[in-house]
Amino acid sequence: MRIHGAKQQREAIKRTPKKQLQLVFEALDTLGNTKWRVNKRVLSVVDRIWNNGGRLADLVDRSDVPLPEKPETEDEALLKKWKWKLDSVKKENRERHSRRCDTELKIAVARKMKNEEGFYYPHNLDFRGRAYPMHPYLNHLGSDLCRGILEFAEGRPLGKSGLRWLKIHLANLFACEDPFQCLAVCINLTEALRSSSPETYLSHIPIHQDGSCNGLQHYAALGRDKLGAAAVNLVAGEKPTDVYSGIATRVLDIMRRDAQEDPEVFPDALHARLLISQVDRKLVKQTVMTSVYGVTYIGARDQIKRRLKERGLTDNSEIFGCSCYAAKVTLTALGEMFEAARSIMNWLGECAKIIASENEPVRWTTPLGLPVVQPYRKLGRRVIKTSLQFLTLQKETDKVMVKRQRTAFPPNFVHSLDGSHMMMTAVACKRAGLKFAGVHDSYWTHACDVDEMNRILREKFVELYETPILKNLLESFEKSFPTLSFPPLPEWGDFELRQVLESPYFFN
């Protein structure tokens, strides 16, 4: 096991008894023992599109955008507009070049590996305990292109359940945001249905089950938050709840109310009137997704600003004002719907601030026994003069970054929990005879085994949160820093955790 992170964490792991890390090692072995191969049918389609200039199926255009000609005029306004357009085109071409290089590398690896019977992906952990495949280009953590090209080397008969899940998987992919994965499933399902016995057809397609705004799911479970749990599908329902649409609805309600105000008294009324037609799940989705990872007001403003520019708004001052207002309203709506999550985030941040103020990094141990140390320290500079030049060297000092320790702790802590859940699920799936791959909050297995994996991942989530995680965390802080005073634990709600076992859309 290789951990990317601070020196202190590596030292802490060295001091940890191997028996304590046994489940972590077993999980990494499980992830690394899943055998993959290249889907030659999909690769041949990718090759044809790429050789014909790209542009289809979200592949980047292999040609640059032509540079606009400089107008033959002395009009400052026209020249300024031309310069803005020139800078924009140059930026687009730089981005295209970067994407072309990335695509070339992915396709080149696939071509090299296409005749291999199979290959494996060893995994690393980051300092929080999240697992990543080590190959940098072609892996299942990557884009739709990578995921469409890769499939399990081992095929398993679909069975009645697998045939159903293959169709569900196709329905989930059919929005065409994932064209190559969709193509792979179309080919697989067509061959199965055309065979003499679809249920005995050997399928190599990985079917993934994804968490429903997984960070908020972990916060809802931590705080036993009934309202938050219902919003992110920890509770069974006739159909899945969409947290992004729920937040968008709240945002729209606030904006409709604000739009009725007098702009002379409430200037944001004008912004509300402009934005009412723009509010949908896509406008708020990125902010909702990143809210559990500590997105700031400025971060939310910039996210929404990008969405508004994509929709054709061109007046920069208008976009700025609208994005400021929309960010404020979106964060307000989030706070109302996920009050318990906000309370836990604030508690974690306060604890981190108290510890970091003593010039100590925040440390904790994950439920799987992995010690974690936040690596954020101030950098010192040393200038070395040579006969040719001055060299500036940077080195970590003994001073911790108090603000960074505080703001990073809530998202890092939740990442360590979702990593624990994934590894617990991986080990249990292996012991049950399933092939398993995991990408943070997306769990993959053969179509015929999806029902069994669904049962396991729910059981492991409940098992994880039946332990008093926050209580254990507070006790570890108090033991490590007996002279410091920490705030009391946030109040628990009355959500019954075992409802997760019966929720079909918890992961789906």
C-alpha positions in Angstrom: 0.0 0.0 0.0 1.3 3.4 -1.0 -0.1 6.6 0.6 0.2 10.0 -1.0 0.3 12.6 1.8 2.2 14.1 4.6 5.4 12.7 6.1 3.6 12.5 9.5 0.9 10.2 8.1 3.5 7.8 6.6 5.1 7.7 10.0 1.8 7.1 11.7 1.0 4.2 9.3 4.4 2.7 10.0 3.6 2.7 13.7 0.1 1.1 13.1 -0.1 -2.6 13.7 -0.5 -4.5 10.4 -3.5 -6.3 11.9 -5.3 -3.0 12.3 -4.9 -2.3 8.5 -5.9 -5.8 7.4 -9.2 -4.8 5.9 -7.6 -1.9 4.0 -5.0 -4.3 2.5 -7.7 -6.8 1.6 -9.8 -4.0 -0.1 -6.8 -2.9 -2.2 -6.1 -6.5 -3.2 -9.8 -6.9 -4.2 -9.7 -3.8 -6.4 -6.3 -4.8 -7.9 -7.5 -8.3 -8.7 -10.4 -7.3 -11.0 -9.3 -8.3 -14.5 -10.1 -5.9 -17.4 -9.9 -6.0 -21.2 -10.4 -3.6 -24.1 -13.8 -3.6 -25.8 -12.6 -4.0 -29.4 -16.0 -3.1 -30.9 -16.2 0.2 -29.1 -12.5 1.0 -29.8 -13.0 0.5 -33.5 -15.8 3.1 -33.5 -13.6 5.5 -31.5 -10.8 5.0 -34.0 -13.1 5.8 -36.9 -14.4 9.0 -35.3 -10.9 10.1 -34.3 -9.4 9.4 -37.7 -12.1 11.5 -39.3 -11.4 14.5 -37.2 -13.2 13.9 -33.9 -16.1 16.2 -33.1 -18.6 13.3 -32.5 -19.6 11.7 -29.2 -17.9 14.4 -27.1 -14.5 13.8 -28.7 -12.6 17.0 -29.2 -12.3 18.6 -32.7 -8.9 17.8 -34.1 -8.8 21.1 -35.9 -8.2 24.5 -34.3 -10.7 27.3 -34.5 -9.5 29.8 -37.2 -8.2 33.1 -35.7 -10.4 36.1 -36.4 -8.9 38.6 -38.8 -7.9 42.0 -37.4 -10.4 44.6 -38.7 -8.9 47.4 -40.8 -10.2 50.2 -38.7 -9.1 52.6 -36.0 -12.4 52.3 -34.1 -11.3 51.5 -30.5 -14.6 49.7 -29.7 -14.2 47.3 -32.8 -10.6 46.7 -32.0 -11.4 45.9 -28.4 -14.1 43.5 -29.5 -11.7 41.8 -32.0 -9.0 41.5 -29.3 -11.5 39.9 -26.9 -12.6 37.4 -29.6 -8.9 36.7 -30.5 -8.1 35.9 -26.8 -11.2 33.7 -26.6 -10.2 31.7 -29.7 -6.6 31.3 -28.5 -7.9 30.0 -25.2 -10.2 27.6 -26.9 -7.4 26.3 -29.1 -5.1 25.8 -26.1 -7.9 23.8 -24.4 -8.4 21.8 -27.6 -4.7 21.0 -27.8 -4.7 19.8 -24.2 -7.8 17.6 -24.8 -6.3 16.2 -28.0 -3.1 15.1 -26.2 -5.2 13.5 -23.5 -7.4 11.6 -26.0 -4.4 10.5 -28.0 -2.8 9.0 -24.9 -6.0 7.1 -23.9 -6.5 5.7 -27.4 -2.8 4.8 -27.8 -2.9 2.8 -24.6 -6.1 1.1 -25.7 -4.6 0.1 -29.1 -1.6 -1.3 -27.3 -3.7 -3.4 -25.0 -6.5 -4.5 -27.3 -5.1 -7.9 -28.0 -4.3 -8.7 -24.4 -6.4 -11.4 -22.7 -6.7 -9.1 -19.7 -4.9 -6.7 -17.4 -5.1 -5.4 -13.9 -5.1 -2.0 -12.1 -3.1 -1.8 -8.9 -4.6 0.9 -6.6 -3.1 3.6 -4.4 -4.8 5.4 -1.5 -4.7 9.1 -1.1 -4.1 10.4 2.5 -7.8 10.3 3.3 -8.2 6.6 2.3 -9.8 7.0 -1.1 -8.6 4.5 -3.7 -7.3 5.4 -7.2 -6.1 3.1 -10.0 -2.5 3.8 -10.7 -2.4 3.9 -14.5 -2.7 7.6 -15.4 -4.5 7.5 -18.7 -6.8 4.5 -19.5 -8.7 3.6 -16.4 -12.2 3.2 -15.2 -11.9 6.4 -13.1 -11.7 8.4 -16.3 -14.0 9.8 -18.9 -16.8 8.2 -20.8 -14.3 7.4 -23.5 -12.2 5.2 -21.0 -15.3 3.6 -19.5 -16.7 2.7 -22.9 -13.5 1.2 -24.0 -13.0 -0.9 -20.9 -15.0 -4.0 -19.8 -14.5 -7.0 -17.4 -12.3 -9.7 -18.9 -14.4 -12.3 -17.3 -17.9 -12.8 -18.7 -20.8 -14.0 -16.6 -24.3 -15.3 -17.8 -26.9 -12.6 -17.6 -29.7 -14.6 -16.0 -33.1 -13.1 -15.7 -31.9 -10.5 -13.2 -28.8 -9.5 -15.3 -30.9 -9.0 -18.4 -33.2 -6.7 -16.4 -30.2 -4.7 -15.1 -28.6 -4.4 -18.5 -31.8 -2.8 -19.7 -31.9 -0.5 -16.7 -28.2 0.4 -17.3 -29.0 1.3 -20.9 -31.9 3.5 -19.8 -29.6 5.3 -17.3 -27.0 6.0 -20.0 -29.4 6.9 -22.8 -29.4 10.7 -22.1 -26.3 10.6 -24.3 -24.0 12.3 -21.8 -22.1 8.9 -21.9 -22.2 8.0 -25.6 -19.5 5.3 -25.6 -20.8 3.5 -22.5 -24.2 3.7 -24.1 -22.9 2.2 -27.3 -21.1 -0.7 -25.4 -24.4 -1.6 -23.6 -26.4 -1.3 -26.9 -24.0 -3.8 -28.6 -24.1 -6.1 -25.6 -27.9 -6.1 -25.2 -28.4 -6.5 -28.9 -26.2 -9.6 -29.0 -27.9 -11.0 -26.0 -31.4 -10.6 -27.4 -30.4 -12.0 -30.8 -28.9 -15.1 -29.2 -30.9 -18.3 -28.8 -30.9 -17.8 -25.0 -30.5 -14.2 -23.8 -30.3 -15.3 -20.1 -27.3 -17.6 -20.7 -25.5 -14.9 -22.8 -22.0 -14.1 -21.3 -21.9 -10.4 -20.5 -18.6 -8.5 -19.8 -20.3 -5.1 -19.2 -19.7 -3.5 -15.8 -23.0 -2.2 -14.3 -22.5 0.6 -11.9 -24.7 1.8 -9.1 -24.1 5.4 -8.0 -24.8 7.1 -4.8 -27.5 9.9 -4.8 -25.4 13.0 -3.9 -23.3 10.7 -1.8 -21.6 13.3 0.4 -25.0 14.5 1.6 -26.0 10.9 2.2 -23.1 10.5 4.6 -24.0 13.7 6.4 -27.6 12.6 6.7 -26.5 9.3 8.2 -24.0 11.0 10.6 -26.7 13.3 12.0 -29.7 10.9 11.7 -31.3 13.8 9.7 -34.8 12.7 8.6 -35.3 15.6 6.2 -31.9 15.3 4.6 -32.2 11.5 4.4 -35.4 11.8 2.5 -33.9 14.3 0.1 -31.0 12.0 -0.9 -32.9 8.7 -1.0 -31.9 7.1 2.2 -35.6 6.5 2.6 -37.7 4.3 0.3 -40.0 6.0 -2.2 -42.0 5.2 -5.3 -39.5 7.1 -7.4 -36.1 8.6 -6.7 -35.9 12.1 -5.2 -33.7 14.5 -7.1 -31.9 16.7 -4.6 -30.8 19.1 -7.4 -34.4 19.6 -8.6 -35.5 20.0 -5.0 -32.9 22.8 -4.4 -33.8 24.4 -7.7 -37.4 24.5 -6.7 -36.5 26.2 -3.4 -34.3 28.7 -5.2 -37.1 29.5 -7.6 -39.6 30.0 -4.8 -37.2 32.5 -3.1 -36.6 34.3 -6.4 -40.3 34.6 -7.2 -40.8 36.2 -3.8 -37.9 38.5 -4.2 -39.0 39.5 -7.7 -42.1 41.1 -6.2 -40.0 43.5 -4.1 -39.4 47.2 -5.0 -36.0 47.4 -6.7 -35.5 50.9 -5.1 -35.7 49.2 -1.7 -34.4 45.7 -2.6 -31.9 46.0 -5.6 -31.7 42.2 -6.0 -35.3 42.2 -7.2 -34.0 43.0 -10.7 -31.6 40.0 -10.6 -34.5 37.8 -9.4 -36.6 38.9 -12.3 -33.8 38.1 -14.8 -33.0 34.7 -13.3 -36.5 33.3 -12.9 -36.4 31.9 -16.4 -32.9 30.5 -15.9 -33.4 28.4 -12.7 -33.2 24.7 -13.2 -31.3 21.7 -11.7 -28.3 22.3 -14.0 -27.9 25.9 -12.7 -27.5 24.7 -9.1 -26.2 21.2 -9.5 -22.4 21.9 -9.2 -23.0 24.1 -6.2 -25.1 21.4 -4.5 -22.5 18.7 -5.3 -19.6 20.7 -3.9 -21.5 22.1 -0.9 -20.5 19.1 1.2 -16.9 19.7 0.3 -16.8 23.2 1.6 -17.7 25.3 -1.4 -17.5 29.0 -0.5 -19.8 31.8 -1.6 -17.2 32.9 -4.1 -16.8 29.4 -5.4 -20.6 29.1 -5.8 -20.8 32.5 -7.5 -18.1 31.4 -10.0 -19.9 28.1 -10.7 -23.2 29.8 -11.4 -21.4 32.5 -13.5 -20.1 29.8 -15.8 -23.5 28.3 -16.2 -25.0 31.7 -17.1 -22.3 32.3 -19.7 -22.9 28.9 -21.3 -26.5 30.0 -21.7 -25.6 33.0 -23.9 -25.6 35.9 -21.4 -23.0 38.4 -22.5 -23.3 41.5 -20.3 -20.5 40.9 -17.8 -21.8 43.3 -15.2 -25.2 41.7 -15.4 -23.8 38.2 -15.2 -21.7 39.1 -12.1 -24.7 40.7 -10.3 -27.0 37.8 -11.1 -24.4 35.1 -10.1 -23.7 36.9 -6.8 -27.4 36.9 -6.0 -28.0 33.3 -7.3 -25.1 32.0 -5.2 -26.5 33.6 -2.1 -30.0 32.2 -2.6 -28.7 28.7 -3.5 -26.6 28.5 -0.3 -29.6 29.7 1.7 -31.8 26.9 0.1 -29.1 24.3 0.9 -28.9 25.5 4.5 -32.6 25.1 4.9 -32.8 21.6 3.4 -29.7 20.3 5.0 -29.5 22.1 8.3 -28.1 19.0 10.1 -25.3 18.7 7.5 -24.4 22.3 8.0 -24.3 21.8 11.7 -21.9 18.9 11.5 -19.7 20.8 9.0 -19.5 23.7 11.4 -18.7 21.4 14.3 -15.9 19.7 12.4 -14.5 23.0 11.3 -14.6 24.4 14.9 -12.7 21.3 16.2 -10.1 21.6 13.5 -9.6 25.3 14.3 -9.1 24.6 18.0 -6.5 21.9 17.1 -4.7 23.9 14.4 -4.5 26.9 16.7 -2.1 24.8 18.8 0.1 24.4 15.7 -1.0 20.8 15.4 -2.4 19.1 12.2 -5.8 17.5 12.5 -5.5 13.7 12.9 -8.1 10.9 13.0 -8.5 7.2 12.3 -11.0 6.0 9.8 -13.5 3.3 10.7 -11.2 0.8 8.9 -8.3 1.7 11.1 -6.3 3.9 8.7 -4.6 6.8 10.4 -5.1 10.2 8.6 -3.1 13.4 9.1 -4.0 16.5 7.2 -0.8 17.7 5.4 -1.4 21.4 5.2 1.6 23.4 6.5 3.0 26.7 5.6 5.8 26.8 3.0 9.1 28.4 3.7 11.3 29.9 1.0 15.0 29.8 0.6 16.8 31.7 -2.2 20.1 30.2 -3.4 22.4 32.4 -5.5 24.5 30.6 -8.1 26.9 32.0 -10.7 24.0 31.8 -13.3 20.8 32.6 -11.5 18.9 32.7 -8.3 17.0 29.5 -7.3 14.0 29.7 -4.9 13.4 26.5 -3.0 10.2 25.8 -1.1 10.0 23.5 1.9 7.3 22.7 4.4 7.8 24.5 7.7 6.7 23.4 11.2 3.8 25.9 11.1 0.4 24.5 10.2 -2.0 26.5 8.0 -4.8 27.1 10.5 -7.5 28.2 8.0 -6.7 25.4 5.5 -6.8 22.8 8.3 -10.2 24.1 9.3 -11.8 24.4 5.9 -10.4 21.1 4.6 -11.4 19.0 7.5 -15.1 18.5 6.9 -14.7 17.4 3.2 -11.6 15.3 4.0 -13.4 13.6 6.9 -16.4 12.7 4.7 -14.1 11.5 2.0 -12.5 9.2 4.5 -15.9 7.8 5.3 -17.0 7.2 1.7 -13.6 5.5 1.1 -14.3 3.3 4.1 -17.7 2.4 2.8 -16.3 1.5 -0.6 -13.6 -0.7 0.8 -16.0 -2.4 3.2 -18.3 -3.2 0.2 -15.3 -4.3 -1.9 -14.2 -6.9 0.7 -17.7 -8.2 1.3 -18.3 -8.5 -2.5 -15.1 -10.5 -2.9 -16.0 -12.8 -0.1 -19.4 -13.3 -1.8 -17.7 -14.3 -5.0 -18.5 -11.1 -6.9 -16.2 -9.1 -9.2 -16.0 -5.5 -7.9 -14.7 -2.2 -9.1 -15.2 1.1 -7.3 -14.9 4.8 -8.1 -15.6 6.6 -4.9 -19.4 6.6 -4.8 -19.9 4.4 -7.9 -19.7 0.6 -7.4 -19.4 -1.7 -10.4 -20.1 -5.5 -10.9 -21.5 -7.9 -13.5 -25.1 -7.5 -14.4 -26.1 -10.8 -12.9 -24.6 -9.7 -9.5 -26.1 -6.2 -9.2 -28.9 -7.3 -6.8 -26.4 -9.0 -4.5 -24.0 -6.0 -4.6 -27.0 -3.7 -3.8 -27.8 -5.8 -0.7 -24.2 -5.8 0.4 -23.5 -2.0 -0.1 -26.6 -1.1 1.9 -25.7 -3.5 4.7 -22.2 -2.1 4.9 -23.5 1.5 5.0 -25.7 0.7 7.9 -22.9 -1.2 9.6 -20.6 1.8 9.1 -23.0 4.3 10.7 -24.2 2.1 13.5 -20.8 2.8 15.0 -20.7 6.2 16.9 -18.4 7.9 14.5 -18.6 11.5 15.7 -18.6 10.4 19.4 -15.4 8.3 18.7 -13.9 11.3 16.9 -14.5 13.7 19.8 -13.1 11.2 22.3 -10.0 10.8 20.2 -9.5 14.6 20.1 -10.1 14.9 23.9 -7.5 12.1 24.5 -4.9 13.7 22.2 -5.5 17.2 23.5 -6.6 16.8 27.2 -6.0 20.5 27.9 -8.3 21.8 25.1 -12.0 22.3 25.2 -14.1 21.1 22.2 -17.7 22.1 21.4 -20.4 19.5 22.3 -21.5 17.1 19.6 -24.3 18.3 17.2 -27.8 17.0 18.1 -29.0 13.9 16.5 -32.2 13.6 14.5 -34.7 10.7 14.6 -34.0 9.1 11.3 -34.0 5.3 11.6 -30.8 4.2 9.8 -32.0 0.7 8.9 -34.5 2.2 6.5 -31.6 2.4 4.1 -31.8 -1.4 3.7 -35.2 -1.0 2.0 -34.4 2.1 -0.1 -34.2 1.1 -3.8 -32.8 4.5 -4.9 -30.1 4.9 -2.2 -27.6 3.7 -4.8 -29.1 3.2 -8.3 
